[in-house]
Amino acid sequence: MSGFMVVGTDGSTPALDAVAWAAREAALRRIALRVVHALARPARLPLDTALPKAVRDHFRQGADAVVEEAVLRARTTAPGVDVSGLVRPGEALGVLTAESRTAELIVVGHRGLNGFAGPLTGSTATGLAAHARCPVLVVREPEAPVGPIVLGLDGSPAGSAALRFAFEEAAAQSAHVVALHAWTAWNAPVPPPADPSEPYAYGPGVLAAEEERLLAETLAGTSDLYPDIKVERRTVHGPTRPALIEASRTARLTVVGARGRGGFTGLLLGSVSQAVLHHAHSPVAVVRG
């Protein structure tokens, strides 16, 4: 057994659901699980206020209790996994981003104790997806996942890391992959037409055929690397965001790259990735290239 993954916890129900999900994932990967809680300074106190020892001890005892509960949940869910607990001082985003430098995967709940009701993902999850050095998996459902792994592909080099992650997950979970590529006439990277005087005049079906070819080329070689994984290629004529969100309804996991071919230089998290994080109906993994 080598390597480890990290799950963040704050004692909330979504965080404990994420702990259970992470424990099952660690068992599948045969790696250790580290449960991490960020012990932040109380928000109401000024930065220059020195906390009395009794107050510091009180907050530390509360943090230790949060971690102990989460460790127990993980060990109960997956008894064979090596589970450890850790309390680190600092804000959750900074603490978990630092952990991502050496972890294979970071798992968090879709919102924590300060989260708002509704579909929006918590700021920690969104920030991690943008800044973490390893894949980030955001858990929405407490139960063990079912259904296929939905993989969003756009043919960009950045998507190759997401592809590898999705197929490795499929192999570990004995799941099949739905490779989804959505396109419109505005984002289809096709060669220029034969007649330069009519730059937008394509024959019937040309764009669709090119996009199907693009998806096939992106998946080339996966059957050799993962011969036991069934793959459904799905090319959708329409915007990417609603196509992925709709596909996530029946997915056990939706996997996207952090930024695709339409992203701007320097943008850490693309609009598609953000939309899927906020509105998907299944757990979401965001994978940086």
ChimeraX commands (.cxc) that place a marker at each C-alpha (Angstrom):
marker #1 position 0.00,0.00,0.00 radius 0.5
marker #1 position 1.40,3.39,-1.00 radius 0.5
marker #1 position 0.11,6.92,-1.27 radius 0.5
marker #1 position -2.81,8.48,0.55 radius 0.5
marker #1 position -5.89,10.57,-0.03 radius 0.5
marker #1 position -7.36,13.36,2.06 radius 0.5
marker #1 position -10.90,14.17,3.11 radius 0.5
marker #1 position -11.79,17.48,4.70 radius 0.5
marker #1 position -14.29,17.60,7.53 radius 0.5
marker #1 position -15.95,20.30,9.60 radius 0.5
marker #1 position -18.46,18.14,11.46 radius 0.5
marker #1 position -21.37,18.93,9.14 radius 0.5
marker #1 position -23.59,16.23,7.63 radius 0.5
marker #1 position -22.27,16.84,4.07 radius 0.5
marker #1 position -18.72,16.55,5.40 radius 0.5
marker #1 position -19.45,13.24,7.12 radius 0.5
marker #1 position -21.07,11.97,3.92 radius 0.5
marker #1 position -17.85,12.92,2.15 radius 0.5
marker #1 position -15.85,11.00,4.77 radius 0.5
marker #1 position -17.85,7.84,4.09 radius 0.5
marker #1 position -17.44,8.31,0.33 radius 0.5
marker #1 position -13.69,8.83,0.79 radius 0.5
marker #1 position -13.36,5.73,2.95 radius 0.5
marker #1 position -14.96,3.59,0.24 radius 0.5
marker #1 position -12.73,5.25,-2.37 radius 0.5
marker #1 position -9.59,4.60,-0.29 radius 0.5
marker #1 position -10.58,0.95,0.03 radius 0.5
marker #1 position -10.94,0.66,-3.75 radius 0.5
marker #1 position -7.59,2.34,-4.32 radius 0.5
marker #1 position -5.89,0.38,-1.52 radius 0.5
marker #1 position -4.39,3.53,-0.04 radius 0.5
marker #1 position -4.51,5.28,3.32 radius 0.5
marker #1 position -7.02,7.98,4.22 radius 0.5
marker #1 position -6.17,11.16,6.11 radius 0.5
marker #1 position -9.05,13.04,7.75 radius 0.5
marker #1 position -8.19,16.74,8.02 radius 0.5
marker #1 position -9.93,19.52,9.93 radius 0.5
marker #1 position -8.86,23.16,9.63 radius 0.5
marker #1 position -8.87,25.00,12.94 radius 0.5
marker #1 position -9.49,28.61,11.94 radius 0.5
marker #1 position -9.44,31.63,14.21 radius 0.5
marker #1 position -12.97,32.61,15.32 radius 0.5
marker #1 position -14.33,35.02,12.74 radius 0.5
marker #1 position -15.66,37.55,15.27 radius 0.5
marker #1 position -12.29,38.20,16.89 radius 0.5
marker #1 position -9.82,40.78,15.51 radius 0.5
marker #1 position -6.54,39.39,14.20 radius 0.5
marker #1 position -4.57,41.27,16.88 radius 0.5
marker #1 position -6.55,39.76,19.76 radius 0.5
marker #1 position -4.60,37.27,21.87 radius 0.5
marker #1 position -6.81,34.35,22.84 radius 0.5
marker #1 position -6.60,33.13,26.44 radius 0.5
marker #1 position -5.32,29.58,26.84 radius 0.5
marker #1 position -8.70,28.39,28.12 radius 0.5
marker #1 position -10.34,29.63,24.91 radius 0.5
marker #1 position -7.65,28.04,22.72 radius 0.5
marker #1 position -8.05,24.76,24.56 radius 0.5
marker #1 position -11.82,24.90,24.10 radius 0.5
marker #1 position -11.56,25.31,20.33 radius 0.5
marker #1 position -8.87,22.64,20.09 radius 0.5
marker #1 position -11.01,20.15,22.00 radius 0.5
marker #1 position -13.90,20.87,19.65 radius 0.5
marker #1 position -11.65,20.33,16.62 radius 0.5
marker #1 position -10.34,17.06,18.04 radius 0.5
marker #1 position -13.92,15.88,18.58 radius 0.5
marker #1 position -14.80,16.68,14.95 radius 0.5
marker #1 position -11.85,14.64,13.70 radius 0.5
marker #1 position -12.54,11.74,16.06 radius 0.5
marker #1 position -16.13,11.51,14.84 radius 0.5
marker #1 position -15.02,11.56,11.22 radius 0.5
marker #1 position -12.30,8.96,11.77 radius 0.5
marker #1 position -14.83,6.68,13.43 radius 0.5
marker #1 position -17.21,7.15,10.48 radius 0.5
marker #1 position -14.43,6.26,8.03 radius 0.5
marker #1 position -13.32,3.17,9.95 radius 0.5
marker #1 position -16.90,1.97,10.30 radius 0.5
marker #1 position -17.52,2.45,6.58 radius 0.5
marker #1 position -14.30,0.76,5.43 radius 0.5
marker #1 position -12.75,-1.27,8.28 radius 0.5
marker #1 position -9.71,-2.32,6.27 radius 0.5
marker #1 position -8.52,1.19,5.45 radius 0.5
marker #1 position -5.64,2.84,7.31 radius 0.5
marker #1 position -7.33,6.00,8.64 radius 0.5
marker #1 position -5.60,8.83,10.49 radius 0.5
marker #1 position -6.84,12.18,11.76 radius 0.5
marker #1 position -5.19,15.58,11.69 radius 0.5
marker #1 position -6.04,19.07,12.95 radius 0.5
marker #1 position -4.20,21.89,11.20 radius 0.5
marker #1 position -4.43,25.61,12.07 radius 0.5
marker #1 position -5.69,27.85,9.30 radius 0.5
marker #1 position -8.58,28.37,6.93 radius 0.5
marker #1 position -10.00,25.29,5.22 radius 0.5
marker #1 position -9.05,26.29,1.68 radius 0.5
marker #1 position -5.44,27.01,2.53 radius 0.5
marker #1 position -5.05,23.88,4.67 radius 0.5
marker #1 position -6.54,21.53,2.08 radius 0.5
marker #1 position -4.67,23.15,-0.80 radius 0.5
marker #1 position -1.43,22.51,1.09 radius 0.5
marker #1 position -2.49,18.88,1.64 radius 0.5
marker #1 position -3.14,18.50,-2.10 radius 0.5
marker #1 position 0.57,18.86,-2.84 radius 0.5
marker #1 position 1.23,15.31,-1.66 radius 0.5
marker #1 position -2.20,13.64,-1.77 radius 0.5
marker #1 position -3.53,11.53,-4.64 radius 0.5
marker #1 position -7.04,12.91,-4.22 radius 0.5
marker #1 position -8.88,15.46,-2.07 radius 0.5
marker #1 position -12.51,14.75,-1.13 radius 0.5
marker #1 position -14.89,17.34,0.34 radius 0.5
marker #1 position -18.61,17.75,0.86 radius 0.5
marker #1 position -20.56,20.08,-1.42 radius 0.5
marker #1 position -21.12,22.51,1.45 radius 0.5
marker #1 position -20.16,22.80,5.09 radius 0.5
marker #1 position -21.42,24.33,8.31 radius 0.5
marker #1 position -21.53,27.80,6.76 radius 0.5
marker #1 position -23.05,26.66,3.48 radius 0.5
marker #1 position -26.30,28.04,2.14 radius 0.5
marker #1 position -29.29,25.90,1.31 radius 0.5
marker #1 position -29.79,25.20,-2.37 radius 0.5
marker #1 position -27.64,23.97,-5.26 radius 0.5
marker #1 position -24.62,26.21,-4.83 radius 0.5
marker #1 position -21.38,24.52,-3.92 radius 0.5
marker #1 position -19.45,25.81,-0.90 radius 0.5
marker #1 position -16.59,28.23,-1.39 radius 0.5
marker #1 position -14.05,25.70,-0.09 radius 0.5
marker #1 position -15.01,23.12,-2.72 radius 0.5
marker #1 position -14.97,25.68,-5.53 radius 0.5
marker #1 position -11.67,27.16,-4.39 radius 0.5
marker #1 position -10.07,23.74,-4.10 radius 0.5
marker #1 position -11.17,22.80,-7.60 radius 0.5
marker #1 position -9.35,25.90,-8.85 radius 0.5
marker #1 position -6.17,25.67,-6.79 radius 0.5
marker #1 position -5.51,22.09,-5.68 radius 0.5
marker #1 position -2.52,20.24,-7.09 radius 0.5
marker #1 position -4.38,16.92,-7.27 radius 0.5
marker #1 position -7.89,15.92,-8.41 radius 0.5
marker #1 position -10.73,17.21,-6.22 radius 0.5
marker #1 position -13.88,15.16,-5.68 radius 0.5
marker #1 position -16.97,16.95,-4.36 radius 0.5
marker #1 position -19.55,14.63,-2.80 radius 0.5
marker #1 position -23.28,15.34,-3.06 radius 0.5
marker #1 position -24.88,12.01,-2.18 radius 0.5
marker #1 position -24.39,10.07,1.09 radius 0.5
marker #1 position -25.03,6.62,-0.39 radius 0.5
marker #1 position -22.67,4.37,-2.31 radius 0.5
marker #1 position -22.73,5.45,-5.97 radius 0.5
marker #1 position -24.45,3.61,-8.81 radius 0.5
marker #1 position -24.66,4.19,-12.55 radius 0.5
marker #1 position -21.91,5.04,-15.05 radius 0.5
marker #1 position -19.02,7.45,-14.78 radius 0.5
marker #1 position -19.79,10.44,-17.01 radius 0.5
marker #1 position -16.68,11.98,-18.54 radius 0.5
marker #1 position -16.87,15.38,-20.19 radius 0.5
marker #1 position -14.44,15.67,-23.12 radius 0.5
marker #1 position -13.75,18.54,-25.50 radius 0.5
marker #1 position -10.63,17.29,-27.26 radius 0.5
marker #1 position -8.26,19.64,-25.43 radius 0.5
marker #1 position -4.88,18.44,-24.11 radius 0.5
marker #1 position -6.04,19.42,-20.61 radius 0.5
marker #1 position -8.78,16.80,-20.87 radius 0.5
marker #1 position -6.29,13.91,-21.01 radius 0.5
marker #1 position -5.79,14.00,-17.23 radius 0.5
marker #1 position -9.56,13.87,-16.68 radius 0.5
marker #1 position -9.76,10.94,-19.10 radius 0.5
marker #1 position -7.14,8.95,-17.20 radius 0.5
marker #1 position -8.82,9.70,-13.89 radius 0.5
marker #1 position -12.25,8.62,-15.16 radius 0.5
marker #1 position -11.01,5.34,-16.60 radius 0.5
marker #1 position -9.01,4.50,-13.48 radius 0.5
marker #1 position -12.13,5.16,-11.40 radius 0.5
marker #1 position -14.18,2.98,-13.72 radius 0.5
marker #1 position -11.65,0.17,-13.38 radius 0.5
marker #1 position -11.65,0.44,-9.58 radius 0.5
marker #1 position -15.45,0.60,-9.32 radius 0.5
marker #1 position -16.25,-1.91,-12.09 radius 0.5
marker #1 position -18.30,0.79,-13.82 radius 0.5
marker #1 position -18.72,1.76,-17.44 radius 0.5
marker #1 position -17.87,5.16,-18.89 radius 0.5
marker #1 position -20.10,7.55,-20.76 radius 0.5
marker #1 position -17.73,9.78,-22.74 radius 0.5
marker #1 position -19.76,12.89,-23.52 radius 0.5
marker #1 position -18.75,15.55,-26.00 radius 0.5
marker #1 position -21.12,18.49,-26.59 radius 0.5
marker #1 position -20.66,20.90,-29.45 radius 0.5
marker #1 position -22.29,23.80,-31.26 radius 0.5
marker #1 position -21.50,25.48,-34.55 radius 0.5
marker #1 position -19.71,28.19,-32.55 radius 0.5
marker #1 position -17.19,25.97,-30.81 radius 0.5
marker #1 position -16.66,23.17,-33.34 radius 0.5
marker #1 position -12.94,23.21,-34.35 radius 0.5
marker #1 position -13.38,21.99,-37.92 radius 0.5
marker #1 position -11.11,22.65,-40.90 radius 0.5
marker #1 position -12.05,25.59,-43.15 radius 0.5
marker #1 position -14.47,24.74,-45.95 radius 0.5
marker #1 position -13.16,24.03,-49.43 radius 0.5
marker #1 position -14.67,27.24,-50.80 radius 0.5
marker #1 position -13.02,30.22,-48.99 radius 0.5
marker #1 position -15.67,32.56,-50.36 radius 0.5
marker #1 position -18.25,30.80,-48.17 radius 0.5
marker #1 position -16.45,30.35,-44.82 radius 0.5
marker #1 position -19.57,29.17,-42.99 radius 0.5
marker #1 position -21.00,26.93,-45.71 radius 0.5
marker #1 position -20.65,23.30,-44.62 radius 0.5
marker #1 position -22.41,20.37,-46.15 radius 0.5
marker #1 position -25.14,18.55,-44.18 radius 0.5
marker #1 position -23.68,16.58,-41.30 radius 0.5
marker #1 position -20.09,17.83,-41.72 radius 0.5
marker #1 position -19.85,19.41,-38.28 radius 0.5
marker #1 position -21.45,16.43,-36.54 radius 0.5
marker #1 position -19.12,14.00,-38.31 radius 0.5
marker #1 position -16.07,16.07,-37.36 radius 0.5
marker #1 position -17.11,16.17,-33.71 radius 0.5
marker #1 position -17.72,12.41,-33.65 radius 0.5
marker #1 position -14.27,11.92,-35.15 radius 0.5
marker #1 position -12.77,14.23,-32.53 radius 0.5
marker #1 position -14.32,12.19,-29.72 radius 0.5
marker #1 position -13.13,8.92,-31.26 radius 0.5
marker #1 position -9.59,10.28,-31.56 radius 0.5
marker #1 position -9.64,11.50,-27.98 radius 0.5
marker #1 position -10.58,8.01,-26.78 radius 0.5
marker #1 position -8.11,6.23,-29.07 radius 0.5
marker #1 position -5.99,3.77,-27.13 radius 0.5
marker #1 position -8.25,3.50,-24.09 radius 0.5
marker #1 position -9.55,0.08,-25.21 radius 0.5
marker #1 position -5.97,-1.22,-25.09 radius 0.5
marker #1 position -5.22,0.30,-21.70 radius 0.5
marker #1 position -8.60,-0.55,-20.17 radius 0.5
marker #1 position -9.90,-3.56,-22.13 radius 0.5
marker #1 position -12.53,-4.51,-19.55 radius 0.5
marker #1 position -14.25,-1.13,-19.43 radius 0.5
marker #1 position -17.34,-0.61,-21.54 radius 0.5
marker #1 position -17.41,2.86,-23.13 radius 0.5
marker #1 position -20.44,4.64,-24.53 radius 0.5
marker #1 position -19.51,7.49,-26.85 radius 0.5
marker #1 position -22.12,10.23,-26.74 radius 0.5
marker #1 position -21.90,13.28,-29.02 radius 0.5
marker #1 position -24.46,15.96,-28.19 radius 0.5
marker #1 position -25.36,18.91,-30.42 radius 0.5
marker #1 position -25.87,21.65,-27.86 radius 0.5
marker #1 position -24.17,23.63,-25.07 radius 0.5
marker #1 position -21.78,21.67,-22.88 radius 0.5
marker #1 position -22.98,22.77,-19.45 radius 0.5
marker #1 position -26.62,21.64,-19.64 radius 0.5
marker #1 position -25.59,18.43,-21.42 radius 0.5
marker #1 position -23.23,17.42,-18.61 radius 0.5
marker #1 position -25.62,18.48,-15.86 radius 0.5
marker #1 position -28.42,16.41,-17.41 radius 0.5
marker #1 position -26.13,13.40,-17.84 radius 0.5
marker #1 position -25.11,13.65,-14.18 radius 0.5
marker #1 position -28.65,12.70,-13.11 radius 0.5
marker #1 position -27.91,9.01,-13.66 radius 0.5
marker #1 position -24.14,9.07,-13.01 radius 0.5
marker #1 position -22.24,7.70,-10.05 radius 0.5
marker #1 position -19.56,10.30,-10.75 radius 0.5
marker #1 position -19.15,13.15,-13.23 radius 0.5
marker #1 position -15.56,13.92,-14.25 radius 0.5
marker #1 position -14.44,17.15,-15.91 radius 0.5
marker #1 position -11.17,18.91,-16.55 radius 0.5
marker #1 position -10.47,22.11,-14.67 radius 0.5
marker #1 position -10.31,24.08,-17.92 radius 0.5
marker #1 position -11.01,23.08,-21.52 radius 0.5
marker #1 position -10.19,24.34,-24.97 radius 0.5
marker #1 position -12.46,27.37,-24.57 radius 0.5
marker #1 position -10.74,28.65,-21.41 radius 0.5
marker #1 position -8.77,31.86,-21.22 radius 0.5
marker #1 position -5.06,31.81,-20.38 radius 0.5
marker #1 position -4.60,32.13,-16.63 radius 0.5
marker #1 position -8.16,31.09,-15.80 radius 0.5
marker #1 position -7.86,28.44,-13.09 radius 0.5
marker #1 position -11.37,27.05,-13.33 radius 0.5
marker #1 position -13.41,27.12,-16.51 radius 0.5
marker #1 position -17.07,28.04,-16.77 radius 0.5
marker #1 position -18.11,24.47,-17.60 radius 0.5
marker #1 position -16.29,23.07,-14.57 radius 0.5
marker #1 position -17.87,25.69,-12.32 radius 0.5
marker #1 position -21.35,25.04,-13.68 radius 0.5
marker #1 position -21.02,21.28,-13.17 radius 0.5
marker #1 position -19.68,21.78,-9.66 radius 0.5
marker #1 position -22.62,24.00,-8.75 radius 0.5
marker #1 position -25.47,22.14,-10.41 radius 0.5
marker #1 position -24.58,18.47,-11.00 radius 0.5
marker #1 position -26.84,15.82,-9.50 radius 0.5
marker #1 position -23.98,13.44,-8.65 radius 0.5
marker #1 position -20.52,13.68,-7.10 radius 0.5
marker #1 position -18.12,15.65,-9.29 radius 0.5
marker #1 position -14.38,15.23,-9.82 radius 0.5
marker #1 position -12.42,18.17,-11.21 radius 0.5
marker #1 position -9.05,17.16,-12.62 radius 0.5
marker #1 position -6.31,19.62,-13.49 radius 0.5
marker #1 position -4.11,18.94,-16.51 radius 0.5
marker link #1:1,2 radius 0.2
marker link #1:2,3 radius 0.2
marker link #1:3,4 radius 0.2
marker link #1:4,5 radius 0.2
marker link #1:5,6 radius 0.2
marker link #1:6,7 radius 0.2
marker link #1:7,8 radius 0.2
marker link #1:8,9 radius 0.2
marker link #1:9,10 radius 0.2
marker link #1:10,11 radius 0.2
marker link #1:11,12 radius 0.2
marker link #1:12,13 radius 0.2
marker link #1:13,14 radius 0.2
marker link #1:14,15 radius 0.2
marker link #1:15,16 radius 0.2
marker link #1:16,17 radius 0.2
marker link #1:17,18 radius 0.2
marker link #1:18,19 radius 0.2
marker link #1:19,20 radius 0.2
marker link #1:20,21 radius 0.2
marker link #1:21,22 radius 0.2
marker link #1:22,23 radius 0.2
marker link #1:23,24 radius 0.2
marker link #1:24,25 radius 0.2
marker link #1:25,26 radius 0.2
marker link #1:26,27 radius 0.2
marker link #1:27,28 radius 0.2
marker link #1:28,29 radius 0.2
marker link #1:29,30 radius 0.2
marker link #1:30,31 radius 0.2
marker link #1:31,32 radius 0.2
marker link #1:32,33 radius 0.2
marker link #1:33,34 radius 0.2
marker link #1:34,35 radius 0.2
marker link #1:35,36 radius 0.2
marker link #1:36,37 radius 0.2
marker link #1:37,38 radius 0.2
marker link #1:38,39 radius 0.2
marker link #1:39,40 radius 0.2
marker link #1:40,41 radius 0.2
marker link #1:41,42 radius 0.2
marker link #1:42,43 radius 0.2
marker link #1:43,44 radius 0.2
marker link #1:44,45 radius 0.2
marker link #1:45,46 radius 0.2
marker link #1:46,47 radius 0.2
marker link #1:47,48 radius 0.2
marker link #1:48,49 radius 0.2
marker link #1:49,50 radius 0.2
marker link #1:50,51 radius 0.2
marker link #1:51,52 radius 0.2
marker link #1:52,53 radius 0.2
marker link #1:53,54 radius 0.2
marker link #1:54,55 radius 0.2
marker link #1:55,56 radius 0.2
marker link #1:56,57 radius 0.2
marker link #1:57,58 radius 0.2
marker link #1:58,59 radius 0.2
marker link #1:59,60 radius 0.2
marker link #1:60,61 radius 0.2
marker link #1:61,62 radius 0.2
marker link #1:62,63 radius 0.2
marker link #1:63,64 radius 0.2
marker link #1:64,65 radius 0.2
marker link #1:65,66 radius 0.2
marker link #1:66,67 radius 0.2
marker link #1:67,68 radius 0.2
marker link #1:68,69 radius 0.2
marker link #1:69,70 radius 0.2
marker link #1:70,71 radius 0.2
marker link #1:71,72 radius 0.2
marker link #1:72,73 radius 0.2
marker link #1:73,74 radius 0.2
marker link #1:74,75 radius 0.2
marker link #1:75,76 radius 0.2
marker link #1:76,77 radius 0.2
marker link #1:77,78 radius 0.2
marker link #1:78,79 radius 0.2
marker link #1:79,80 radius 0.2
marker link #1:80,81 radius 0.2
marker link #1:81,82 radius 0.2
marker link #1:82,83 radius 0.2
marker link #1:83,84 radius 0.2
marker link #1:84,85 radius 0.2
marker link #1:85,86 radius 0.2
marker link #1:86,87 radius 0.2
marker link #1:87,88 radius 0.2
marker link #1:88,89 radius 0.2
marker link #1:89,90 radius 0.2
marker link #1:90,91 radius 0.2
marker link #1:91,92 radius 0.2
marker link #1:92,93 radius 0.2
marker link #1:93,94 radius 0.2
marker link #1:94,95 radius 0.2
marker link #1:95,96 radius 0.2
marker link #1:96,97 radius 0.2
marker link #1:97,98 radius 0.2
marker link #1:98,99 radius 0.2
marker link #1:99,100 radius 0.2
marker link #1:100,101 radius 0.2
marker link #1:101,102 radius 0.2
marker link #1:102,103 radius 0.2
marker link #1:103,104 radius 0.2
marker link #1:104,105 radius 0.2
marker link #1:105,106 radius 0.2
marker link #1:106,107 radius 0.2
marker link #1:107,108 radius 0.2
marker link #1:108,109 radius 0.2
marker link #1:109,110 radius 0.2
marker link #1:110,111 radius 0.2
marker link #1:111,112 radius 0.2
marker link #1:112,113 radius 0.2
marker link #1:113,114 radius 0.2
marker link #1:114,115 radius 0.2
marker link #1:115,116 radius 0.2
marker link #1:116,117 radius 0.2
marker link #1:117,118 radius 0.2
marker link #1:118,119 radius 0.2
marker link #1:119,120 radius 0.2
marker link #1:120,121 radius 0.2
marker link #1:121,122 radius 0.2
marker link #1:122,123 radius 0.2
marker link #1:123,124 radius 0.2
marker link #1:124,125 radius 0.2
marker link #1:125,126 radius 0.2
marker link #1:126,127 radius 0.2
marker link #1:127,128 radius 0.2
marker link #1:128,129 radius 0.2
marker link #1:129,130 radius 0.2
marker link #1:130,131 radius 0.2
marker link #1:131,132 radius 0.2
marker link #1:132,133 radius 0.2
marker link #1:133,134 radius 0.2
marker link #1:134,135 radius 0.2
marker link #1:135,136 radius 0.2
marker link #1:136,137 radius 0.2
marker link #1:137,138 radius 0.2
marker link #1:138,139 radius 0.2
marker link #1:139,140 radius 0.2
marker link #1:140,141 radius 0.2
marker link #1:141,142 radius 0.2
marker link #1:142,143 radius 0.2
marker link #1:143,144 radius 0.2
marker link #1:144,145 radius 0.2
marker link #1:145,146 radius 0.2
marker link #1:146,147 radius 0.2
marker link #1:147,148 radius 0.2
marker link #1:148,149 radius 0.2
marker link #1:149,150 radius 0.2
marker link #1:150,151 radius 0.2
marker link #1:151,152 radius 0.2
marker link #1:152,153 radius 0.2
marker link #1:153,154 radius 0.2
marker link #1:154,155 radius 0.2
marker link #1:155,156 radius 0.2
marker link #1:156,157 radius 0.2
marker link #1:157,158 radius 0.2
marker link #1:158,159 radius 0.2
marker link #1:159,160 radius 0.2
marker link #1:160,161 radius 0.2
marker link #1:161,162 radius 0.2
marker link #1:162,163 radius 0.2
marker link #1:163,164 radius 0.2
marker link #1:164,165 radius 0.2
marker link #1:165,166 radius 0.2
marker link #1:166,167 radius 0.2
marker link #1:167,168 radius 0.2
marker link #1:168,169 radius 0.2
marker link #1:169,170 radius 0.2
marker link #1:170,171 radius 0.2
marker link #1:171,172 radius 0.2
marker link #1:172,173 radius 0.2
marker link #1:173,174 radius 0.2
marker link #1:174,175 radius 0.2
marker link #1:175,176 radius 0.2
marker link #1:176,177 radius 0.2
marker link #1:177,178 radius 0.2
marker link #1:178,179 radius 0.2
marker link #1:179,180 radius 0.2
marker link #1:180,181 radius 0.2
marker link #1:181,182 radius 0.2
marker link #1:182,183 radius 0.2
marker link #1:183,184 radius 0.2
marker link #1:184,185 radius 0.2
marker link #1:185,186 radius 0.2
marker link #1:186,187 radius 0.2
marker link #1:187,188 radius 0.2
marker link #1:188,189 radius 0.2
marker link #1:189,190 radius 0.2
marker link #1:190,191 radius 0.2
marker link #1:191,192 radius 0.2
marker link #1:192,193 radius 0.2
marker link #1:193,194 radius 0.2
marker link #1:194,195 radius 0.2
marker link #1:195,196 radius 0.2
marker link #1:196,197 radius 0.2
marker link #1:197,198 radius 0.2
marker link #1:198,199 radius 0.2
marker link #1:199,200 radius 0.2
marker link #1:200,201 radius 0.2
marker link #1:201,202 radius 0.2
marker link #1:202,203 radius 0.2
marker link #1:203,204 radius 0.2
marker link #1:204,205 radius 0.2
marker link #1:205,206 radius 0.2
marker link #1:206,207 radius 0.2
marker link #1:207,208 radius 0.2
marker link #1:208,209 radius 0.2
marker link #1:209,210 radius 0.2
marker link #1:210,211 radius 0.2
marker link #1:211,212 radius 0.2
marker link #1:212,213 radius 0.2
marker link #1:213,214 radius 0.2
marker link #1:214,215 radius 0.2
marker link #1:215,216 radius 0.2
marker link #1:216,217 radius 0.2
marker link #1:217,218 radius 0.2
marker link #1:218,219 radius 0.2
marker link #1:219,220 radius 0.2
marker link #1:220,221 radius 0.2
marker link #1:221,222 radius 0.2
marker link #1:222,223 radius 0.2
marker link #1:223,224 radius 0.2
marker link #1:224,225 radius 0.2
marker link #1:225,226 radius 0.2
marker link #1:226,227 radius 0.2
marker link #1:227,228 radius 0.2
marker link #1:228,229 radius 0.2
marker link #1:229,230 radius 0.2
marker link #1:230,231 radius 0.2
marker link #1:231,232 radius 0.2
marker link #1:232,233 radius 0.2
marker link #1:233,234 radius 0.2
marker link #1:234,235 radius 0.2
marker link #1:235,236 radius 0.2
marker link #1:236,237 radius 0.2
marker link #1:237,238 radius 0.2
marker link #1:238,239 radius 0.2
marker link #1:239,240 radius 0.2
marker link #1:240,241 radius 0.2
marker link #1:241,242 radius 0.2
marker link #1:242,243 radius 0.2
marker link #1:243,244 radius 0.2
marker link #1:244,245 radius 0.2
marker link #1:245,246 radius 0.2
marker link #1:246,247 radius 0.2
marker link #1:247,248 radius 0.2
marker link #1:248,249 radius 0.2
marker link #1:249,250 radius 0.2
marker link #1:250,251 radius 0.2
marker link #1:251,252 radius 0.2
marker link #1:252,253 radius 0.2
marker link #1:253,254 radius 0.2
marker link #1:254,255 radius 0.2
marker link #1:255,256 radius 0.2
marker link #1:256,257 radius 0.2
marker link #1:257,258 radius 0.2
marker link #1:258,259 radius 0.2
marker link #1:259,260 radius 0.2
marker link #1:260,261 radius 0.2
marker link #1:261,262 radius 0.2
marker link #1:262,263 radius 0.2
marker link #1:263,264 radius 0.2
marker link #1:264,265 radius 0.2
marker link #1:265,266 radius 0.2
marker link #1:266,267 radius 0.2
marker link #1:267,268 radius 0.2
marker link #1:268,269 radius 0.2
marker link #1:269,270 radius 0.2
marker link #1:270,271 radius 0.2
marker link #1:271,272 radius 0.2
marker link #1:272,273 radius 0.2
marker link #1:273,274 radius 0.2
marker link #1:274,275 radius 0.2
marker link #1:275,276 radius 0.2
marker link #1:276,277 radius 0.2
marker link #1:277,278 radius 0.2
marker link #1:278,279 radius 0.2
marker link #1:279,280 radius 0.2
marker link #1:280,281 radius 0.2
marker link #1:281,282 radius 0.2
marker link #1:282,283 radius 0.2
marker link #1:283,284 radius 0.2
marker link #1:284,285 radius 0.2
marker link #1:285,286 radius 0.2
marker link #1:286,287 radius 0.2
marker link #1:287,288 radius 0.2
marker link #1:288,289 radius 0.2
view
